[in-house]
């Protein structure tokens, strides 16, 4: 009996062990597959909106400097100035954008002062009579000519070409006055003066517009750095017109400008402020002047063009110049034919006789 019960118990234990063994070898469940990530959306670069271009700054057509647009669209003023020693100093030239100097009879010269903005210049003078070739320069700027008389050829040109002019000798006289100190020390012919206030006050009495003529192109080109490449040294420039007249231009590296003096190293100053005149650009134009009458008056054909020099920043280069018509501006090119770009700022343009003029650099 006991032996039978023991056998049953042993069999049960054996079955339990077998079941445990079989259970230990069972396969583990496979892990759940990880979900496939959704593909990321591509990043699209959105370009920033392009800002509208900056409006072009209005520029003075004579200097390349910023200027109010209403003044840019006005016609400039061109005033012919006495230039003999007893007529010095000139009043108002510190405001001139371009000063042209050219020969007249007797080996002397006159200066044409060109102002884009004549407002608040004050007194200008002494004013002198015009010559017909100065009118070519006036027309090349579409300018209003201010003078005190003129040669017969100048009056003929004013009449025939319809040049806008204000005359202190054969005009109304309202725009001019005689300076008593100059009249006493230099004489009547060297004492005629005008002023920006008088010119602006009475210009409305004339039958011409002060607005720039439609379609007119000033012609000058400018660069931020006007110093010529591959130029020769020009720290000092001497320009001789004749035995009576020489200009000296001395470069100041501190200001980047040329100080102007006369033959005897007398500074060219403005008579109101006594400031020495300084300019960014110096040009020398050789032109074929010739004597045209028994008084010794000169003539020149600017349409023939010629050679010259451009000086800026202590350097000088040879140039060619032309002026195809009375109403066309001077055109300046480098020797390789590229247009000349002036430095931004004021200019002094020496127009010298090809046969008697001379330039020296130092």
NORBEL-V629220 format. One record per residue. RES is the residue in three letters. PHI is phi in degrees with one decimal (none if undefined). Layout:
# NORBEL-V629220
res->RES phi->PHI
res->RES phi->PHI
This chain:
# NORBEL-V629220
res->UNK phi->none
res->UNK phi->-63.3
res->UNK phi->-65.7
res->UNK phi->-68.0
res->UNK phi->-65.8
res->UNK phi->-63.8
res->UNK phi->-64.8
res->UNK phi->-63.8
res->UNK phi->-65.2
res->UNK phi->-63.8
res->UNK phi->-64.6
res->UNK phi->-65.8
res->UNK phi->-63.6
res->UNK phi->-62.8
res->UNK phi->-62.1
res->UNK phi->-61.7
res->UNK phi->-65.5
res->UNK phi->-63.7
res->UNK phi->-62.7
res->UNK phi->-64.3
res->UNK phi->-63.9
res->UNK phi->-64.0
res->UNK phi->-66.1
res->UNK phi->-67.1
res->UNK phi->-91.7
res->UNK phi->-66.7
res->UNK phi->-72.0
res->UNK phi->-76.7
res->UNK phi->-64.9
res->UNK phi->-67.4
res->UNK phi->-68.0
res->UNK phi->-63.9
res->UNK phi->-64.3
res->UNK phi->-70.9
res->UNK phi->-64.1
res->UNK phi->-72.6
res->UNK phi->-66.1
res->UNK phi->-66.6
res->UNK phi->-63.7
res->UNK phi->-71.6
res->UNK phi->-69.2
res->UNK phi->-62.2
res->UNK phi->-81.5
res->UNK phi->-101.5
res->UNK phi->-77.2
res->UNK phi->-99.6
res->UNK phi->-63.2
res->UNK phi->-66.9
res->UNK phi->-61.1
res->UNK phi->-73.6
res->UNK phi->-66.5
res->UNK phi->-63.3
res->UNK phi->-61.5
res->UNK phi->-62.6
res->UNK phi->-62.3
res->UNK phi->-64.6
res->UNK phi->-72.3
res->UNK phi->-59.7
res->UNK phi->-124.7
res->UNK phi->-62.9
res->UNK phi->-67.0
res->UNK phi->-95.8
res->UNK phi->-128.4
res->UNK phi->79.6
res->UNK phi->-85.6
res->UNK phi->-58.2
res->UNK phi->-157.3
res->UNK phi->-58.3
res->UNK phi->-62.4
res->UNK phi->-65.9
res->UNK phi->-80.0
res->UNK phi->-57.1
res->UNK phi->-86.1
res->UNK phi->-87.0
res->UNK phi->-76.0
res->UNK phi->-74.2
res->UNK phi->-112.8
res->UNK phi->-122.8
res->UNK phi->-111.7
res->UNK phi->-85.5
res->UNK phi->-115.9
res->UNK phi->-60.3
res->UNK phi->-139.4
res->UNK phi->-82.3
res->UNK phi->-57.1
res->UNK phi->-68.8
res->UNK phi->-85.2
res->UNK phi->-75.1
res->UNK phi->-85.0
res->UNK phi->-80.5
res->UNK phi->-99.6
res->UNK phi->91.1
res->UNK phi->-72.5
res->UNK phi->-63.7
res->UNK phi->-94.8
res->UNK phi->-69.0
res->UNK phi->-82.1
res->UNK phi->-134.0
res->UNK phi->-114.8
res->UNK phi->-102.0
res->UNK phi->-122.9
res->UNK phi->-145.2
res->UNK phi->-69.8
res->UNK phi->-128.3
res->UNK phi->-63.1
res->UNK phi->81.5
res->UNK phi->81.7
res->UNK phi->-96.8
res->UNK phi->-133.6
res->UNK phi->-130.4
res->UNK phi->-118.4
res->UNK phi->-106.6
res->UNK phi->-95.6
res->UNK phi->-111.9
res->UNK phi->-119.0
res->UNK phi->-75.4
res->UNK phi->-122.3
res->UNK phi->-95.0
res->UNK phi->-58.5
res->UNK phi->64.8
res->UNK phi->-67.4
res->UNK phi->88.3
res->UNK phi->-70.3
res->UNK phi->-133.7
res->UNK phi->154.7
res->UNK phi->-71.6
res->UNK phi->-84.1
res->UNK phi->-132.9
res->UNK phi->-77.2
res->UNK phi->-93.0
res->UNK phi->-123.4
res->UNK phi->-62.9
res->UNK phi->-74.7
res->UNK phi->-65.5
res->UNK phi->-66.8
res->UNK phi->-60.8
res->UNK phi->-68.1
res->UNK phi->-56.5
res->UNK phi->-64.7
res->UNK phi->-67.3
res->UNK phi->-111.7
res->UNK phi->53.9
res->UNK phi->-96.1
res->UNK phi->-94.3
res->UNK phi->-92.0
res->UNK phi->-116.5
res->UNK phi->-152.6
res->UNK phi->-121.1
res->UNK phi->90.0
res->UNK phi->175.2
res->UNK phi->-71.5
res->UNK phi->-55.6
res->UNK phi->-67.9
res->UNK phi->-67.7
res->UNK phi->-63.9
res->UNK phi->-64.6
res->UNK phi->-66.4
res->UNK phi->-59.2
res->UNK phi->-69.9
res->UNK phi->-71.8
res->UNK phi->-96.8
res->UNK phi->64.6
res->UNK phi->-77.9
res->UNK phi->-68.4
res->UNK phi->-147.6
res->UNK phi->-126.7
res->UNK phi->-110.3
res->UNK phi->-88.0
res->UNK phi->-112.5
res->UNK phi->-111.2
res->UNK phi->-113.6
res->UNK phi->-69.7
res->UNK phi->83.5
res->UNK phi->-65.8
res->UNK phi->-89.6
res->UNK phi->-131.9
res->UNK phi->-153.9
res->UNK phi->-99.6
res->UNK phi->-78.2
res->UNK phi->-64.1
res->UNK phi->-68.9
res->UNK phi->-66.3
res->UNK phi->-62.6
res->UNK phi->-72.9
res->UNK phi->-93.1
res->UNK phi->-118.0
res->UNK phi->108.4
res->UNK phi->-58.8
res->UNK phi->-68.9
res->UNK phi->-107.4
res->UNK phi->-119.7
res->UNK phi->-76.5
res->UNK phi->-128.2
res->UNK phi->-137.2
res->UNK phi->-154.0
res->UNK phi->-62.6
res->UNK phi->-63.5
res->UNK phi->-67.2
res->UNK phi->-62.9
res->UNK phi->-71.5
res->UNK phi->-68.7
res->UNK phi->-107.8
res->UNK phi->-63.5
res->UNK phi->-66.4
res->UNK phi->-79.4
res->UNK phi->-101.5
res->UNK phi->-91.1
res->UNK phi->-147.7
res->UNK phi->-89.6
res->UNK phi->-94.7
res->UNK phi->-82.6
res->UNK phi->-57.8
res->UNK phi->-64.5
res->UNK phi->-57.7
res->UNK phi->85.1
res->UNK phi->-74.4
res->UNK phi->-114.6
res->UNK phi->-60.0
res->UNK phi->98.3
res->UNK phi->-74.8
res->UNK phi->-120.4
res->UNK phi->-132.4
res->UNK phi->-133.4
res->UNK phi->-58.5
res->UNK phi->-113.1
res->UNK phi->-91.5
res->UNK phi->-68.9
res->UNK phi->-71.2
res->UNK phi->-81.2
res->UNK phi->57.1
res->UNK phi->-89.1
res->UNK phi->-92.2
res->UNK phi->-62.6
res->UNK phi->-147.0
res->UNK phi->-70.8
res->UNK phi->-130.4
res->UNK phi->-129.0
res->UNK phi->-109.8
res->UNK phi->-117.6
res->UNK phi->-99.4
res->UNK phi->-92.0
res->UNK phi->-168.2
res->UNK phi->-66.9
res->UNK phi->-93.0
res->UNK phi->-148.9
res->UNK phi->-142.4
res->UNK phi->-108.6
res->UNK phi->-123.7
res->UNK phi->-115.7
res->UNK phi->-116.0
res->UNK phi->-79.2
res->UNK phi->-109.5
res->UNK phi->-65.0
res->UNK phi->-69.4
res->UNK phi->-101.0
res->UNK phi->74.2
res->UNK phi->-118.6
res->UNK phi->-103.5
res->UNK phi->-82.5
res->UNK phi->-110.4
res->UNK phi->-133.3
res->UNK phi->-98.4
res->UNK phi->-52.9
res->UNK phi->-91.3
res->UNK phi->65.0
res->UNK phi->-79.1
res->UNK phi->-60.4
res->UNK phi->-80.3
res->UNK phi->-121.6
res->UNK phi->-87.9
res->UNK phi->-67.5
res->UNK phi->-83.5
res->UNK phi->-99.7
res->UNK phi->61.9
res->UNK phi->-80.5
res->UNK phi->-71.8
res->UNK phi->-75.0
res->UNK phi->-131.6
res->UNK phi->-136.9
res->UNK phi->-82.3
res->UNK phi->-120.3
res->UNK phi->-122.3
res->UNK phi->-123.3
res->UNK phi->-122.4
res->UNK phi->-116.3
res->UNK phi->-86.7
res->UNK phi->-134.7
res->UNK phi->-87.8
res->UNK phi->-76.1
res->UNK phi->-145.5
res->UNK phi->-76.5
res->UNK phi->-114.1
res->UNK phi->-152.1
res->UNK phi->-75.2
res->UNK phi->-82.1
res->UNK phi->96.8
res->UNK phi->-64.0
res->UNK phi->-105.9
res->UNK phi->-139.3
res->UNK phi->-152.5
res->UNK phi->-105.7
res->UNK phi->-66.4
res->UNK phi->-66.7
res->UNK phi->-73.2
res->UNK phi->68.2
res->UNK phi->170.7
res->UNK phi->-111.7
res->UNK phi->178.0
res->UNK phi->-137.3
res->UNK phi->-118.2
res->UNK phi->-127.7
res->UNK phi->-160.0
res->UNK phi->63.2
res->UNK phi->82.9
res->UNK phi->-130.4
res->UNK phi->-131.2
res->UNK phi->-133.8
res->UNK phi->-74.6
res->UNK phi->-136.8
res->UNK phi->-115.5
res->UNK phi->-135.5
res->UNK phi->-151.2
res->UNK phi->-153.0
res->UNK phi->-67.9
res->UNK phi->-155.1
res->UNK phi->-53.8
res->UNK phi->-85.2
res->UNK phi->-97.6
res->UNK phi->-72.8
res->UNK phi->-62.5
res->UNK phi->-115.2
res->UNK phi->-116.9
res->UNK phi->-135.2
res->UNK phi->-75.9
res->UNK phi->-63.0
res->UNK phi->-86.7
res->UNK phi->94.8
res->UNK phi->-70.1
res->UNK phi->-62.3
res->UNK phi->-82.0
res->UNK phi->-107.6
res->UNK phi->-78.4
res->UNK phi->-72.7
res->UNK phi->-66.2
res->UNK phi->137.9
res->UNK phi->-80.0
res->UNK phi->-132.5
res->UNK phi->-120.9
res->UNK phi->-114.8
res->UNK phi->-93.2
res->UNK phi->-105.3
res->UNK phi->-114.4
res->UNK phi->-70.4
res->UNK phi->-55.6
res->UNK phi->-87.2
res->UNK phi->-118.6
res->UNK phi->-80.3
res->UNK phi->-151.9
res->UNK phi->-128.8
res->UNK phi->-128.9
res->UNK phi->-114.0
res->UNK phi->-145.2
